[in-house]
Every structure is written in C-alpha cells, then in structure tokens.
Amino acid sequence: MTITVALGGDTMLGRGVAERIAVSGPYGLFADEVRRMFRSADLSLVNLECCVSARGHPWPAPGKPFHFRAPPRAVDTLADLGIDGVTLANNHGLDYGHEALTDTLAHLSRAGIRAVGAGPDLRRAREPALFDLEDARVAVLGVTDHPPDFAARADRPGVAYADLRHQVPAWLTDRVRALSADGFLVLVLAHWGPNMTTEPLRYIRAAARALVDAGATLVAGHSAHVFHGVCGRVLYDLGDLIDDYAVDPVLRNDLGLAFQVRLEGRRIARLTAVPLTLEYARTRLATGADHAWIHKRFAAACAGFGTTVAEAEDGRLTVTCPVPDG
C-alpha cells in the first residue's frame, strides 16, 4: 500500500489572481514544473483560500479587512494543476456569504474536485472526503479554528469550525479514530493560528499531537502565509501556494514550499519539500538566491523539532524526522 500525496498551502484565486484569469484565462498560473509535481501524485490537496462564485455580498463582520472571491473559471485552474481535493475550512470560505459557498461547492463538484471542511449544514461540513485509490483508501478532513462566525450549524451553511485553543473537540478526534480503525489513511488539513508567524503556537502543537494520537496518518496546517517546520507526521504550516499579497521583506511570504509525501502503509517513507517563488498571481520553482533562502529558512524551522533538511540533486529538500510518529 504505497501512495504519494502532494500538498499545497493557501491557494488564493481571487482579487489580482482573478483579474489575471479574466484577462488571460485560467491556465498558466503555475509553471509546468509545478504542475507536473502535483499531477504526478496519487492525491493532490490544497487549502482553497477563497470562494468561487459570481454571486454574493461581502461578509459583514466588523473589522474584516479582506474578502476573496474567484470567478467560476478558477476551478479550471485547480483542475489543470491536478488538484483532487480542497479544504474550504478557513477564514475566507464564506467571504461572500452562504450563496457563494453553495456556488463554490457546486463549481468544484462539476470540475471533479472534492471539497471538505464546509457544507450546507453542520453534518456535511464535518464529513470527510473518501478517496478509493488503487493502493489505499484515504480519508481527508478539513477543520479551522477561526472565525467562529463562519461555523456551520445544523440548519445553516458554513465551515467545520473547532476551537482548538483549549482542547481538540471529541467530534474531531472520534472521527479520526473511527476512520483509522476502518482502515483509512487519515489526512487532516487544519487552518490554525494567526498570520505571519514563524513557528507554531503551543496550542497548535498540542492539537497536532492529539490528532496524531487519535490515528491521523498526516496533519498538514496552514494560515500563517509562511512555512513552518516539520515534526514527524505533522507539517505545521504549508505556507502559500499562489496569491497577490503584499510581500513582507523579512518573512518573505513570496517564497514558499510545496510538499510530496510518500506513504507506505501508515508509514511516511519519504518527505520532500519543493521550493517555490510566488510572483504576482503566478507560481514557479525557486532558483538561485530564492532557493538558498528557502533552504536556510526551512532548515532552521525544522531544526527546533530535531528534523533535518538536506538538498537533493534535483533541488528538492529531503526532510528526515527523528521520530516517525511526530
């Protein structure tokens, strides 16, 4: 039972990216080498950091500064990249309200892309996406710890919200445990913590540990907009995959990583990180000084967990964790 999973972080196809799609079409936003990496995997997953719709109105939360909405053609961007599934459990899934979320789910479904972490009611927002691959059965769950006003209810669309600051809720650990007991490889995509941090907060580490203890094969986080370190089965933050964001000159959120994880049964046999340069509304492989900066920054982020990072001949970064179970 061997599969390869490709993981990308925050994928924002609204605003300036949407403008590029309107002018040039939904293709060409990712360099061919990036596309090949995702398309070659058995399962490719990202955090979709926007809704996909032509309808709706900005969510009226006081003080909410950003609202991201991609055009319906943006699903072709994801399909062309080879994305099999997305999580909508984040702080932008309801940026244009319930009807835009409904549209997002419909557009993704028509493109053959599975969505987790949001739905027309609480039960369906929390449901996993089940992938019956040739060599494995995989269950993907999506959850976010913010914002609470996006939370789905029994009679209202929304996201799979969980307050992780105190304790991982039983509904989440019970679901992970049950899926694992049923023979699924369980991948949890968690949108947690504040923006622009360089390492996971203490409560995030505790939540990750609880998910692994419950039986998660892999936990992949996002929200910080910059990548964090890796510890065992936990990729604390994947960073960004594509956007139009202003660049912090110190944290360099325009330099990122995509990940490929080779699973042999429930064991992580190989974990590699692919350095990326995020141009305005376009992503390509990092080279030269960008690549060197990413390598140095990622190695330092991983070192705190006792995890080592080495560069392979093809420029990818090979990650070696001292404790396989994180």
C-alpha positions in Angstrom: 0.0 0.0 0.0 2.1 2.9 -1.3 0.8 6.3 -2.4 2.2 9.8 -3.0 0.4 12.8 -1.7 1.1 16.4 -2.9 0.2 19.2 -0.6 0.0 22.9 -1.3 -0.9 25.7 1.2 -3.1 28.7 0.9 -4.4 29.0 -2.7 -5.9 32.4 -3.2 -7.5 32.8 -6.6 -9.4 36.0 -6.0 -8.6 39.7 -6.4 -5.5 40.1 -8.5 -5.4 36.4 -9.4 -9.0 36.7 -10.5 -8.1 39.7 -12.7 -5.4 37.7 -14.4 -7.8 34.8 -15.0 -10.3 37.3 -16.5 -7.6 38.7 -18.9 -5.6 35.6 -19.7 -7.8 32.7 -18.9 -7.5 30.1 -16.1 -4.3 28.4 -17.3 -0.6 29.4 -17.0 -0.8 30.5 -13.4 1.6 27.7 -12.4 4.8 26.8 -14.2 4.9 23.5 -15.9 7.3 22.1 -13.4 4.9 22.9 -10.6 2.0 21.4 -12.5 4.0 18.2 -13.1 4.7 17.8 -9.4 1.0 17.9 -8.4 -0.2 16.0 -11.4 2.3 13.1 -10.8 0.9 12.5 -7.3 -1.7 9.9 -6.5 -3.6 12.5 -4.5 -3.1 16.3 -4.6 -4.7 18.6 -2.0 -4.6 22.4 -1.2 -6.3 24.9 1.0 -8.6 27.0 -1.2 -8.4 30.4 0.4 -11.4 32.0 -1.3 -14.9 31.3 -2.5 -15.6 30.5 -6.2 -18.7 32.4 -7.4 -20.1 35.3 -9.3 -22.7 35.9 -6.6 -22.9 37.1 -3.0 -22.0 40.1 -0.9 -19.0 40.7 1.4 -19.4 39.1 4.8 -20.4 41.9 7.1 -18.2 41.0 10.1 -16.9 44.2 11.8 -13.3 44.9 11.0 -12.9 42.1 8.4 -10.3 43.6 6.1 -10.2 41.1 3.1 -12.8 39.4 1.0 -11.6 36.9 -1.6 -13.8 35.7 -4.4 -12.6 33.8 -7.5 -14.6 33.6 -10.8 -16.2 30.2 -11.7 -13.4 29.6 -14.3 -10.9 29.4 -11.4 -11.9 25.7 -10.9 -10.2 25.1 -14.3 -7.0 26.5 -12.8 -7.3 23.9 -10.0 -8.2 21.1 -12.3 -5.3 21.9 -14.7 -2.9 21.8 -11.7 -4.1 18.3 -10.9 -5.9 19.1 -7.7 -8.1 16.2 -6.4 -9.4 17.9 -3.3 -9.5 21.2 -1.4 -10.4 22.2 2.1 -12.7 25.2 2.5 -12.3 25.3 6.3 -10.7 28.7 6.6 -11.4 32.3 7.2 -12.3 33.1 3.6 -14.7 30.3 2.6 -17.7 32.5 3.4 -16.3 35.8 2.3 -19.3 36.4 0.0 -21.9 34.6 2.1 -23.9 31.4 2.0 -24.9 31.6 -1.6 -21.3 32.0 -2.7 -20.3 29.0 -0.6 -23.1 27.0 -2.2 -21.8 28.0 -5.6 -18.2 27.1 -4.6 -19.3 23.6 -3.7 -21.2 23.2 -7.0 -18.4 24.5 -9.2 -15.8 22.3 -7.5 -18.1 19.3 -7.9 -18.6 19.9 -11.6 -14.8 20.0 -12.0 -14.4 16.7 -10.3 -12.7 18.3 -7.2 -13.7 17.1 -3.8 -14.3 19.6 -1.0 -14.0 19.2 2.7 -14.3 21.5 5.7 -17.5 23.3 4.6 -21.0 22.3 3.6 -24.7 23.2 3.6 -25.1 22.2 7.2 -23.0 21.1 10.2 -23.1 17.4 9.5 -21.9 17.7 5.9 -19.3 20.4 6.8 -17.6 17.9 9.0 -17.8 14.9 6.6 -14.5 13.6 5.2 -13.8 13.1 1.5 -13.1 9.5 0.9 -10.6 8.6 -1.9 -10.5 4.9 -3.1 -7.1 4.8 -4.7 -5.5 1.8 -6.3 -3.3 1.0 -3.4 -5.0 2.7 -0.5 -8.2 4.2 0.9 -7.7 7.7 2.1 -10.0 10.0 4.2 -9.4 13.7 4.2 -10.8 16.0 6.8 -10.8 19.8 6.9 -11.1 22.0 10.0 -10.4 25.6 11.0 -10.1 27.4 14.4 -11.2 30.7 13.0 -13.5 32.6 12.6 -16.4 31.3 14.8 -19.0 33.3 12.9 -18.3 31.1 9.8 -19.2 28.0 11.7 -21.8 25.7 10.1 -24.9 24.9 12.1 -27.5 22.2 11.9 -29.6 24.5 9.7 -27.0 26.8 8.2 -24.2 26.5 5.7 -20.7 27.1 6.9 -17.3 25.7 7.7 -16.1 22.9 10.1 -15.1 25.1 13.0 -13.3 23.8 16.1 -11.9 25.9 19.0 -8.5 24.2 19.3 -7.1 26.6 21.8 -8.3 24.6 24.8 -8.8 21.0 23.5 -9.4 19.3 20.2 -13.1 18.6 20.3 -14.3 15.0 20.7 -16.2 15.0 17.4 -12.9 15.5 15.5 -10.7 13.0 17.4 -13.6 10.5 17.4 -13.9 10.8 13.6 -10.2 10.5 13.1 -10.1 7.4 15.3 -13.1 5.8 13.6 -11.8 6.3 10.1 -8.4 5.0 11.1 -10.0 1.9 12.6 -11.9 1.3 9.4 -8.6 1.1 7.5 -8.4 4.6 6.0 -5.2 6.6 5.9 -6.4 9.8 7.6 -5.2 13.2 6.4 -6.2 16.2 8.4 -6.0 19.7 6.8 -6.1 22.3 9.6 -6.3 26.0 9.2 -5.0 27.2 12.5 -3.2 30.1 14.2 -2.6 33.8 13.2 -0.9 35.2 10.1 2.8 35.9 9.7 4.2 33.7 12.5 7.4 31.8 12.1 6.6 28.8 14.3 3.5 27.0 15.6 2.0 28.3 18.8 1.9 26.0 21.8 -1.8 25.2 21.4 -1.3 24.2 17.7 1.5 21.7 18.8 -0.9 20.3 21.4 -3.7 20.0 18.8 -1.4 18.3 16.3 -0.3 15.8 18.9 -3.9 15.0 19.8 -4.8 14.3 16.2 -1.8 12.1 15.7 -2.6 10.2 18.9 -6.2 9.7 17.5 -4.8 8.0 14.5 -4.1 10.7 11.9 -1.6 9.5 9.3 -0.7 13.0 8.4 -1.6 16.5 9.7 -1.0 19.5 7.4 -1.6 23.0 8.6 -1.9 26.4 7.0 -2.8 30.0 7.9 0.5 31.7 8.7 1.2 32.5 5.0 4.8 31.4 5.6 6.0 27.8 6.0 6.8 26.3 9.4 8.9 23.3 10.4 8.0 19.6 10.2 7.9 17.1 13.1 7.1 13.5 12.4 3.6 13.3 10.9 2.9 17.0 11.3 3.6 19.7 8.7 2.8 22.6 10.8 2.2 25.2 8.1 2.4 24.8 4.3 2.7 28.5 3.7 1.1 29.9 0.5 0.9 28.4 -3.0 -0.4 31.3 -5.1 -1.7 34.8 -4.3 -1.4 38.6 -4.9 -0.4 39.5 -1.4 2.0 42.3 -0.3 5.4 40.9 0.5 6.9 41.1 3.9 10.6 41.9 3.3 11.7 39.9 6.4 9.4 36.9 6.4 9.3 36.6 2.6 5.9 35.3 2.1 6.7 35.3 -1.6 8.9 32.3 -1.1 7.2 29.0 -0.3 7.2 25.3 -0.4 5.0 22.5 -1.8 5.3 19.1 -0.3 5.3 15.5 -1.6 4.8 12.7 1.0 5.3 9.1 0.0 3.3 6.8 2.3 4.0 3.1 2.6 1.0 1.9 4.6 0.8 4.3 7.5 4.5 5.0 7.5 6.0 8.1 5.9 8.6 6.6 3.7 9.8 9.8 2.1 9.0 13.5 2.6 10.3 16.2 0.2 9.7 19.9 0.0 9.8 21.8 -3.3 11.0 25.4 -3.1 8.7 27.9 -4.8 8.8 31.5 -5.9 5.4 33.2 -5.7 5.3 36.0 -8.3 2.2 38.2 -8.5 -0.6 35.7 -9.4 1.9 33.1 -10.7 4.0 30.4 -9.1 7.2 28.8 -10.3 10.1 26.8 -9.0 12.5 28.8 -6.9 16.1 29.1 -8.2 19.3 30.8 -7.1 19.1 33.1 -4.2 15.4 32.4 -3.6 16.1 28.7 -3.4 19.0 29.2 -1.0 16.9 31.5 1.3 14.1 28.9 1.4 16.6 26.1 2.2 18.2 28.0 5.0 14.8 29.2 6.5 13.2 25.8 6.3 16.2 24.0 7.8 16.2 26.4 10.7 12.4 26.0 11.2 12.8 22.2 11.2 15.9 22.1 13.5 13.8 23.1 16.5 12.0 19.8 16.2 15.2 17.8 15.6 14.2 17.4 12.0 17.0 17.7 9.3 16.7 19.1 5.8 19.1 18.2 3.0 19.2 19.3 -0.6 18.8 16.5 -3.3 20.4 16.7 -6.7 17.1 17.8 -8.3 16.9 20.8 -5.9 14.2 19.4 -3.7 14.7 19.4 0.0 14.6 16.0 1.7 13.1 16.0 5.2 14.3 13.5 7.9 12.4 13.3 11.2 13.9 11.7 14.2 10.6 10.3 15.5 8.4 8.8 12.7 5.1 9.4 14.6 5.8 13.1 15.2 
